Amino acid sequence: MQPKIIAFDADDTLWDNEGYFEETEKRFCDLLADYHPPHTLAREILQTEVTNLPLYGYGIKGFILSMIETALRISDKTLPVEAIEKIIQLGKELLEKPVNIIEDVEDVLDELKKKYRLVMATKGDLLDQHRKLHKSGLGPYFHHIEIMTEKKEDDYQKLIKRLDIQPSEFVMVGNSIKSDVLPVLHLGGRAFHIPYHTTWEHEKVEVKIVNKNFRQLSSIKEILQFV
């Protein structure tokens, strides 16, 4: 079947995101440099984030809480209250970062909108993702917005059912093999992977994909060659 829906991940597919987290994590590590070296602190905060995902989900607010929890743990709860205040401020600054749209995104969406229904399907905090979508100005391109708590097969299955299409009529575009590609391929949909220059450790997987419904692209503009 020909695709009817083309869905796009948002963070690091439509706009820059992970670089902001890395910048904030570096400032967090600098703040706690007296307790542990940066590589140890980075490992500790990742462990805390992953452990907390079932409670907080994905997004900046969970990241802020995980930074505070990590700081208290590695300092054996001796961290001054002023340092906690600085961590909270780091999180607030992260929430206020500008939304930088990735090159060619608007041109591609404008072209695809003439032939397909477009969907934004992304993980993260509901309020924050809607804030970024509003700031980006990309909202009018999308027929449907889906802010997902997870991106597993069941989550995509529910989305496809709501869109009233078959999996074979669904195309997913994103920067994560783990979240944007493998679940969709397993359902019988199509997936385009566009690597971003940096990826959160939790999203990294080592897998070789051999599937006629999969393509890896070097930029979002290449999609126009295949749909």
C-alpha positions as CSV (number, residue, x, y, z in Angstrom):
1,M,0.0,0.0,0.0
2,Q,1.0,3.6,-0.5
3,P,1.6,5.5,2.7
4,K,-1.2,7.7,3.9
5,I,0.4,9.1,7.1
6,I,4.0,10.3,7.5
7,A,4.8,10.8,11.2
8,F,7.8,12.7,12.5
9,D,9.6,12.5,15.8
10,A,10.2,16.1,17.2
11,D,13.4,16.3,19.3
12,D,16.5,16.1,17.2
13,T,14.4,15.4,14.1
14,L,12.4,18.6,13.7
15,W,14.4,20.8,16.1
16,D,17.6,20.6,18.2
17,N,17.3,19.2,21.6
18,E,20.0,16.8,22.9
19,G,22.7,19.4,22.7
20,Y,20.9,21.5,25.3
21,F,20.7,18.5,27.7
22,E,24.4,17.8,27.2
23,E,25.3,21.5,27.9
24,T,23.1,21.4,31.1
25,E,24.7,18.1,32.2
26,K,28.2,19.6,31.8
27,R,27.2,22.6,34.0
28,F,25.8,20.1,36.6
29,C,29.1,18.2,36.6
30,D,31.0,21.5,37.0
31,L,28.8,22.4,40.0
32,L,29.6,19.0,41.6
33,A,33.2,18.7,40.6
34,D,34.4,18.6,44.2
35,Y,32.5,15.3,44.7
36,H,33.3,13.3,41.6
37,P,34.9,13.6,38.1
38,P,32.6,14.4,35.2
39,H,32.5,10.9,33.7
40,T,31.4,9.5,37.1
41,L,28.7,12.1,37.5
42,A,27.5,11.6,33.9
43,R,27.1,7.9,34.6
44,E,25.4,8.5,37.9
45,I,22.8,10.9,36.5
46,L,22.1,8.5,33.5
47,Q,21.5,5.7,36.0
48,T,19.1,7.9,38.0
49,E,17.2,9.1,34.9
50,V,16.7,5.5,33.6
51,T,15.6,4.3,37.0
52,N,13.1,7.2,37.2
53,L,11.6,6.8,33.8
54,P,8.6,4.7,35.0
55,L,7.8,7.5,37.5
56,Y,8.6,10.7,35.6
57,G,8.6,9.7,32.0
58,Y,10.8,11.6,29.5
59,G,11.4,15.3,29.5
60,I,13.1,18.2,31.3
61,K,11.1,18.1,34.5
62,G,12.1,14.5,35.1
63,F,15.7,15.4,34.3
64,I,15.7,18.2,36.9
65,L,14.4,15.9,39.6
66,S,17.0,13.3,38.6
67,M,19.8,15.9,38.8
68,I,18.7,16.8,42.3
69,E,18.4,13.2,43.4
70,T,21.8,12.4,42.0
71,A,23.4,15.4,43.7
72,L,22.0,14.4,47.0
73,R,23.1,10.8,46.6
74,I,26.7,11.5,45.6
75,S,27.1,14.2,48.2
76,D,25.7,11.9,50.9
77,K,23.0,14.6,51.5
78,T,25.6,17.2,52.4
79,L,25.0,19.4,49.4
80,P,24.3,23.1,50.4
81,V,20.8,24.4,49.7
82,E,22.4,27.0,47.4
83,A,23.6,24.2,45.1
84,I,20.1,22.7,44.9
85,E,18.8,26.1,44.0
86,K,21.4,26.3,41.2
87,I,20.3,22.9,39.9
88,I,16.7,24.0,39.8
89,Q,17.8,27.2,37.9
90,L,19.7,25.0,35.4
91,G,16.4,23.2,34.7
92,K,14.4,26.4,34.3
93,E,17.0,27.7,31.8
94,L,16.7,24.4,29.9
95,L,13.0,24.9,29.7
96,E,13.5,28.3,28.3
97,K,15.9,27.4,25.5
98,P,15.1,28.6,22.0
99,V,13.7,26.2,19.5
100,N,16.1,25.9,16.5
101,I,14.5,24.1,13.6
102,I,16.8,21.7,11.8
103,E,17.8,22.7,8.2
104,D,15.3,21.9,5.4
105,V,12.6,20.7,7.9
106,E,10.1,23.4,6.8
107,D,10.7,22.9,3.1
108,V,10.2,19.1,3.4
109,L,7.0,19.5,5.5
110,D,5.6,22.0,3.1
111,E,6.2,19.6,0.2
112,L,4.9,16.5,1.9
113,K,1.7,18.2,3.2
114,K,0.5,18.4,-0.4
115,K,0.3,14.6,-0.7
116,Y,0.1,13.1,2.8
117,R,-1.4,13.7,6.2
118,L,1.5,14.6,8.5
119,V,1.7,13.7,12.2
120,M,4.1,14.7,15.0
121,A,4.7,11.6,17.2
122,T,7.1,12.3,20.0
123,K,8.0,11.4,23.5
124,G,8.3,13.8,26.4
125,D,6.5,16.1,28.8
126,L,3.2,17.2,27.4
127,L,3.5,20.9,28.4
128,D,7.1,21.2,27.2
129,Q,6.5,19.5,23.9
130,H,3.5,21.7,23.1
131,R,5.6,24.8,24.2
132,K,8.4,23.8,21.7
133,L,5.8,23.1,18.9
134,H,4.3,26.5,19.5
135,K,7.7,28.2,19.4
136,S,8.7,26.4,16.3
137,G,5.7,27.5,14.3
138,L,5.4,24.1,12.7
139,G,2.0,23.2,14.1
140,P,0.0,24.1,11.0
141,Y,1.8,21.4,9.0
142,F,0.4,18.6,11.2
143,H,-2.9,16.8,10.9
144,H,-2.4,15.3,14.4
145,I,-0.1,15.8,17.4
146,E,0.7,12.7,19.6
147,I,2.8,13.2,22.7
148,M,3.7,9.7,23.8
149,T,4.8,8.5,27.2
150,E,6.7,5.7,25.4
151,K,7.4,4.6,21.8
152,K,7.0,0.8,21.9
153,E,5.0,-1.4,19.6
154,D,1.8,-1.1,21.6
155,D,2.1,2.7,21.6
156,Y,2.4,2.8,17.8
157,Q,-0.4,0.2,17.4
158,K,-2.7,2.5,19.4
159,L,-1.7,5.5,17.3
160,I,-2.2,3.7,14.0
161,K,-5.6,2.6,15.2
162,R,-6.6,6.1,16.1
163,L,-5.5,7.3,12.7
164,D,-7.7,4.7,11.1
165,I,-5.0,3.2,8.8
166,Q,-3.1,0.0,8.3
167,P,0.5,-0.3,9.6
168,S,1.6,-0.6,5.9
169,E,0.2,2.9,5.3
170,F,2.3,4.4,8.1
171,V,5.7,5.9,7.8
172,M,7.8,7.0,10.8
173,V,10.7,9.5,10.5
174,G,13.1,10.0,13.4
175,N,16.6,10.0,14.8
176,S,16.3,7.0,17.2
177,I,16.6,3.4,15.9
178,K,15.3,2.2,19.3
179,S,12.2,4.4,19.5
180,D,11.4,5.5,15.9
181,V,12.4,2.6,13.7
182,L,12.4,-0.9,15.3
183,P,8.8,-0.8,16.8
184,V,7.3,0.5,13.5
185,L,9.1,-2.1,11.4
186,H,7.9,-4.9,13.7
187,L,4.4,-3.7,13.1
188,G,4.8,-3.8,9.3
189,G,5.2,0.0,8.8
190,R,8.0,1.9,7.1
191,A,10.7,3.9,8.9
192,F,13.3,6.4,7.9
193,H,16.2,6.9,10.2
194,I,18.0,10.3,10.2
195,P,21.0,10.2,12.6
196,Y,21.5,13.3,14.7
197,H,25.1,14.3,15.6
198,T,24.5,13.3,19.3
199,T,22.2,10.8,20.9
200,W,21.2,10.2,24.5
201,E,22.9,7.0,25.8
202,H,19.6,5.4,26.7
203,E,18.4,5.6,23.1
204,K,21.5,3.9,21.6
205,V,21.3,0.4,20.2
206,E,23.7,-1.8,18.2
207,V,21.7,-3.5,15.6
208,K,21.9,-4.2,11.8
209,I,18.6,-3.7,10.1
210,V,17.8,-5.6,6.9
211,N,14.3,-4.7,6.0
212,K,12.8,-3.5,2.7
213,N,10.7,-1.0,4.7
214,F,13.7,0.7,6.2
215,R,16.0,3.5,4.9
216,Q,18.8,5.4,6.6
217,L,19.1,9.0,5.3
218,S,21.7,11.6,5.7
219,S,19.2,14.5,5.9
220,I,15.5,15.0,6.1
221,K,15.5,16.3,2.5
222,E,16.2,12.8,1.2
223,I,12.7,11.7,2.2
224,L,11.4,13.4,-0.9
225,Q,13.2,10.8,-3.0
226,F,11.4,7.9,-1.5
227,V,7.8,8.9,-0.9
